[in-house]
Amino acid sequence: MKKQRLISGLVGAVLALSVAIPAFAVREITIKVEPDVRVYVDDKAIDAGDTHGNPEAFIYNGTTYIAAKAVSNSLGENVAWDGDTRSVYIGEHTVKAEPDASTFTLGEVSGTTYTNELVGLGYRLSGNWKFASAAELNEKNNIPEFLPEKYKEAMENGSVVFVMAATEGVIGADNVNLVLEAVDPEVAATIGQSELRRIYEMSMAEIESVYANAFGDANVAGEVTTLTVAGKERVGYRLSAEVSGLKIYQAGFMVVCEEGYLASVTITAGTEAALQQQLSNFYWL
């Protein structure tokens, strides 16, 4: 159960990197209410009605939703909302273990090379690419000071933080990003490539939707696939979009750190060749 909750929660790391728009911002939506919905758990019907015994669901963006409280009451489980972390808990809930703060690192930049011992990953600049400065990373993360403790505090509050960013030239349309998210270290140690594949499979439709909503009438196509990163196969995704006649290509993969962090990498480029070049610039430590 703890692993399943983690898999569901980690979808946010993918969405945070897809495009630079507030994917989790509170917003007004139009919904279609469906009355008299039947709910089954393990193929057995349950009473998921409201106080009047009338179950209702609503449909948004092709997904059907039903009140968590109605389902949890029928199962005899408690349901709780944590506004600080924007999380819904059904049934047993224990406070997650904290990541080992002593292992946290923003990584190091030395000339044209970035290394992060925590993630076990390095990246080399090529051509006229450049790393984001400390001030630019602070702006991305809305953090006033470039200090590890400030970044740890942000992650403890549920934020996904950028620890490395690189762009090509002045415009910076082509870019590479590495972010970290704090997760339960006990669960992180059990997450393998099959679970990461599930994350991307759960996320793909939403990633495509985010792109389409951000760029309007965009021809967006994505797929979960296997990427070769410095000789190692890693589950990831590839995506292409066309905006006003311009092509956008993106690829991403994740690295789970047993110390209690999830690292997510995305590469965005104007051509497939440029994307592949940046992918080849990563190496394992």
ZAMARGU-4260 file (C-alpha; in steps of 0.2 Angstrom, whole numbers, plus 5000, padded with zeros to 4 digits):
<rodrens>
0) 5000/5000/5000 | 5014/5012/5004 | 5022/5009/4987 | 5006/5011/4978 | 5003/5028/4987
5) 5021/5033/4982 | 5018/5028/4964 | 5003/5039/4963 | 5011/5053/4971 | 5027/5053/4960
10) 5017/5057/4945 | 5019/5076/4950 | 5038/5075/4947 | 5035/5071/4929 | 5021/5085/4927
15) 5032/5098/4935 | 5045/5096/4922 | 5035/5094/4906 | 5032/5113/4903 | 5034/5128/4914
20) 5016/5131/4919 | 5008/5129/4936 | 5001/5112/4934 | 4995/5111/4952 | 4987/5128/4953
25) 4970/5129/4960 | 4958/5133/4945 | 4940/5134/4940 | 4934/5120/4929 | 4917/5114/4921
30) 4912/5097/4926 | 4898/5085/4921 | 4889/5077/4935 | 4884/5059/4933 | 4870/5053/4946
35) 4867/5035/4952 | 4884/5029/4949 | 4888/5011/4955 | 4904/5008/4964 | 4913/4991/4965
40) 4928/4986/4975 | 4935/4968/4971 | 4920/4966/4960 | 4908/4969/4975 | 4896/4983/4975
45) 4898/4996/4989 | 4886/5009/4995 | 4896/5025/4990 | 4881/5037/4992 | 4880/5054/4999
50) 4870/5058/5015 | 4854/5055/5005 | 4860/5039/4998 | 4863/5045/4981 | 4880/5042/4974
55) 4886/5055/4962 | 4902/5056/4951 | 4909/5070/4939 | 4919/5069/4923 | 4933/5080/4920
60) 4945/5079/4905 | 4940/5062/4902 | 4942/5055/4919 | 4928/5050/4931 | 4929/5055/4949
65) 4919/5050/4965 | 4920/5057/4982 | 4934/5049/4992 | 4924/5051/5008 | 4909/5041/5001
70) 4920/5027/4996 | 4930/5027/5012 | 4914/5027/5023 | 4908/5012/5013 | 4924/5003/5017
75) 4924/5008/5035 | 4940/5017/5033 | 4945/5034/5039 | 4948/5048/5026 | 4959/5064/5030
80) 4964/5079/5020 | 4981/5087/5023 | 4981/5104/5017 | 4999/5107/5019 | 5005/5093/5008
85) 4988/5093/4997 | 4986/5075/5001 | 4971/5063/5004 | 4974/5049/5015 | 4961/5034/5016
90) 4964/5021/5029 | 4980/5019/5039 | 4992/5034/5038 | 5009/5035/5046 | 5021/5049/5046
95) 5034/5045/5032 | 5052/5043/5036 | 5062/5058/5032 | 5076/5058/5019 | 5094/5057/5026
100) 5098/5076/5026 | 5117/5072/5028 | 5117/5065/5010 | 5108/5080/5002 | 5118/5089/4989
105) 5114/5102/4975 | 5128/5095/4965 | 5144/5103/4959 | 5148/5113/4943 | 5166/5113/4938
110) 5169/5122/4921 | 5158/5112/4908 | 5154/5098/4920 | 5140/5095/4933 | 5141/5080/4945
115) 5129/5075/4959 | 5135/5061/4970 | 5118/5059/4978 | 5110/5054/4961 | 5126/5046/4955
120) 5124/5056/4938 | 5135/5068/4929 | 5132/5079/4914 | 5144/5088/4902 | 5140/5104/4892
125) 5143/5104/4873 | 5143/5117/4860 | 5137/5134/4866 | 5127/5127/4881 | 5128/5135/4898
130) 5123/5131/4916 | 5110/5141/4925 | 5118/5152/4938 | 5114/5151/4956 | 5102/5166/4955
135) 5093/5158/4940 | 5090/5142/4950 | 5084/5152/4965 | 5072/5160/4953 | 5066/5144/4946
140) 5063/5137/4964 | 5057/5153/4972 | 5070/5151/4985 | 5079/5168/4990 | 5096/5160/4994
145) 5107/5147/4986 | 5109/5136/5002 | 5107/5117/5004 | 5096/5120/5019 | 5084/5131/5010
150) 5082/5118/4997 | 5080/5104/5010 | 5067/5114/5018 | 5057/5117/5002 | 5057/5098/4998
155) 5051/5094/5016 | 5036/5105/5012 | 5033/5095/4996 | 5041/5105/4983 | 5050/5098/4968
160) 5066/5108/4966 | 5078/5111/4952 | 5096/5107/4956 | 5103/5109/4938 | 5098/5117/4923
165) 5107/5120/4906 | 5102/5129/4890 | 5109/5132/4873 | 5113/5150/4868 | 5104/5166/4873
170) 5086/5160/4869 | 5088/5144/4878 | 5074/5135/4869 | 5084/5119/4870 | 5086/5114/4888
175) 5091/5101/4901 | 5084/5100/4919 | 5087/5090/4934 | 5075/5091/4949 | 5075/5082/4966
180) 5059/5077/4976 | 5060/5070/4994 | 5052/5053/4996 | 5050/5040/5009 | 5068/5032/5009
185) 5061/5015/5015 | 5049/5014/5000 | 5062/5022/4988 | 5074/5008/4991 | 5061/4996/4984
190) 5056/5005/4968 | 5063/4998/4952 | 5061/5001/4934 | 5044/4992/4933 | 5037/5004/4945
195) 5045/5019/4936 | 5036/5013/4920 | 5020/5013/4929 | 5023/5031/4934 | 5026/5036/4916
200) 5011/5026/4910 | 5000/5035/4923 | 5007/5052/4918 | 5008/5051/4899 | 4990/5057/4895
205) 4992/5071/4908 | 5009/5077/4900 | 5001/5077/4883 | 4986/5087/4890 | 4998/5100/4898
210) 5007/5103/4882 | 4991/5105/4872 | 4984/5117/4885 | 5000/5127/4886 | 5002/5129/4867
215) 4985/5128/4861 | 4982/5119/4845 | 4998/5108/4846 | 5001/5091/4838 | 5007/5082/4853
220) 5012/5063/4854 | 5021/5054/4868 | 5026/5037/4872 | 5033/5027/4887 | 5049/5019/4881
225) 5067/5013/4886 | 5081/5026/4885 | 5099/5021/4884 | 5108/5032/4897 | 5127/5030/4896
230) 5126/5012/4892 | 5112/5008/4904 | 5094/5005/4899 | 5081/5016/4909 | 5063/5017/4908
235) 5058/5035/4902 | 5047/5044/4889 | 5048/5053/4873 | 5037/5067/4867 | 5035/5077/4851
240) 5024/5093/4848 | 5022/5105/4834 | 5018/5123/4839 | 5016/5136/4825 | 5026/5125/4813
245) 5040/5122/4825 | 5044/5105/4832 | 5048/5102/4850 | 5056/5085/4856 | 5057/5080/4874
250) 5064/5065/4883 | 5064/5061/4902 | 5070/5048/4914 | 5071/5046/4933 | 5083/5040/4946
255) 5078/5034/4963 | 5090/5037/4977 | 5089/5025/4992 | 5093/5040/5003 | 5076/5046/5000
260) 5076/5057/4985 | 5068/5055/4967 | 5078/5063/4953 | 5070/5067/4937 | 5079/5072/4921
265) 5071/5081/4906 | 5079/5086/4889 | 5070/5097/4877 | 5076/5101/4860 | 5071/5107/4843
270) 5078/5092/4833 | 5079/5073/4837 | 5098/5074/4834 | 5100/5088/4847 | 5090/5079/4860
275) 5100/5063/4857 | 5116/5073/4859 | 5111/5080/4876 | 5106/5062/4882 | 5123/5056/4877
280) 5131/5070/4888 | 5125/5061/4904 | 5136/5048/4912 | 5135/5038/4928 | 5147/5041/4942
</rodrens>
